[in-house]
Amino acid sequence: MITGAPKRGGFMQEMIYIRQIIDFQPSCEQEERDQALILDLCLSSGDVLTRKNRAYHLTSSGLILNEARDRMLMVHHNIYRTWTWTGGHADGDCDLVAIALKEAEEETGAKHFSLLSNRMASLDIIPVYGHIKKGQYVSAHLHLNAAYLLEVSDKDPLSVRPDENSAVSWTPLAEVAAQSKEPELIRIFQKMLAREDIILPV
């Protein structure tokens, strides 16, 4: 048993994130290898669901499109000072889909999200460099990151989450690469959108 998993809902509920990772269908060698390593870490570690594991832990993100699928909803991240997607730590939650949806709502203020697909759209090991958060140094570590394609109306009211971001805005897909300035994330965005036959210009 994975001892770091929450005890609510019984063993099967605790293991839902394992099933979500196993069910993921890789689209490239990188995802195949990351999926295998993430499963190894999840099954061998006492805790991947909380930040008590300072070396690596599970996170879940959302790439948010409007209904026309020609704009992406982005947030300006306080720590990294760049425009990016939404997402956050599992912090004990076993359901990677629920985490992505919760973080999208909390970080953008929009309310009426839906999944473009029930399937995970990307699975990546993302390095996080050391940084200051809430006045304390956080050492470099790895995010074992699931990601989902989400949709919401671009007429939904938006609001910032001051402790996480300083702005929320819709960005035309043609401008996402220039807006983000994070090449590794752009690569992830491209492969996610390709699952829906959407091209992200670079």
N, C-alpha and C positions, 0 to 999 in steps of 0.2 A: 504493500500500500504506500502511496505517496504521502508521507507524514505531514507535509506542509499544506496539504489541501484542506479547505474548510470542512467542518464536520456536518454542516447542514445538508439535508436532502438525501443522505445515504450515499453509499459507495458509488452507484452509477452516476449520481449527480456530480460527485466529486470528480469523476473521470471524463466529464463531457468535453473538456478541452483536449484531452488525449484523442478522443474520437474525432473531433474537429480537425486536428492536425493529421491524423491518419487518413481521413477522407479527402484531404486536399489533393488536387490533381496538378502536379508540377507541369509547368510549360517549358522548362529549360533545365539544363544541367545544374545551374546554380540552385534552383529551387529543389531539385532532387536531393542534392547534397545537404542543403540547409535543413530540409525536412528530416532527413535521417539523423543529423546531428542534434536538432531540437528534440526529437523523440528520445534519443539517447540521454540527453540532459534531463528531460522531464521524468524519465523512468528511473534514473539513477540518483537524482537529487532529492534531498529531503524537502526542498521548498523552492519552487519556481514561480509561485503565485504572489509572493510578497517581496518587498524590497529588503527584507532581512537577508536575502541572498544578494550580497553586494557585488558578486561577480557577473551574474546573469539572472534575468527574470522575464516573465511573459508580459508583453504589451499588445495592444490591439489598436489599429488605426482605421480611419475612413477617408476614402477619396470621394468627395461629394460633388455630384453633378446636378445641374438644373434639369428640368423636364425636357428641354430642347437638346440637352447633352452637348452644348457648345460653350459652357462656362463651368468653372470649378470654384467652389467656395473655399477660400483660403483664410488662414488666420496669421497674424503677425506675432511670432513667438517672442516672449519677453527675454528668455535666456539667450537664444541663438540669434535674435534680432534679424530674422528673415521670414518671408512669407512661406507657409508650409501647410500641410494637411492637419487634420485633427487626430487625436489619439491619446492614449495614456496607459498607465500601469494597471495590471489586473487587480492589485491590492486585495487579493483574497477571492475575487469573483472567478468562478469556474467557467463561465460562458463567454467565449471570445467575441461572439456576435453582439451580445448584450453590452459588453465593454465598449465596442466601437460605436454603437448607437448612443450610449450614455455620454461618451466623451464628445461626440458630434453635437449633441444638444447643449451640453454644458459649455462648450467652447465657442459656439456660434449664436446661441439664443434661439435658433430655428427649432420648430417643434415637430414637424410632420414628415419625418424621415421614413424612407422605405429602402429595402435592399434591392439592388438591380438583379442580384442572384443570391440564393441561399448559400451558395458555395463561397468559400474563402477565395479571394482574387489574387492574393500574393502571400508568400511566406518567406521571411528574410531574417538573417542575423545582422543587426545593425549596430555598429560600434558607436558608443557614446563617449565623447571625450570628457575629461575631468572639467568640472565647472562649479560655480557658486550658485547655490539655491537656498533662498530664505536665510542668507547670511552664513551658510555652512558649506564647506567644500565637499563635493560629491566626486569620488574617485571614478576614473574611467571604468566602464563595464559594458556588457552586451545586452541589447534588447532582442529577445526572441519574439519577433513581431509578426502577428497575423494582420491581414488587411482586407477590407471589404469595400466594394463599390456601393455607394449610397446615393440616393436621389432625394431632393427636396425642392419645393417650388422656390424660384428666385424672388417671389413676392412675400415669402415668410419674413416677418420682422427679425432683424438681427441685433445682437448685443455682444459686447466684449465680456470676457471674464478677466478682470483686472489682474488676478494673481497668476494668470497663464499667458494672456495676450493683450496687445494694445490696440488691435484693429481686426475687423472681420470684413471681407469684401469678396464680391464675385469677380473672377478674372477670366477673360476670354481664353480658351485653350491655346490659342496662338501666342499668348503672352505669359503662360505659366512658367516656361523654362527661364525666361528673363526675370520674372518676378521672384522665383524661388532661389536661384543662385546656389542650389545644392545639387550637383550633377548626379550623385548617387541616388537621391530621391527621384530625380527626373527619370532615371532608368527604371525605377520601380513603378512610377506613374505610367510610363509607356507600356510596360508589360501588362499592367492591370487593365488599361484601356483597350489594349489589343484583344483582350478576351471578349470585348463587346464590339470589335471591329471599328474602334474609334482611334484615330491617329492623333498623337500629341506632337505638334511641330516642335523642333528644337533649332 
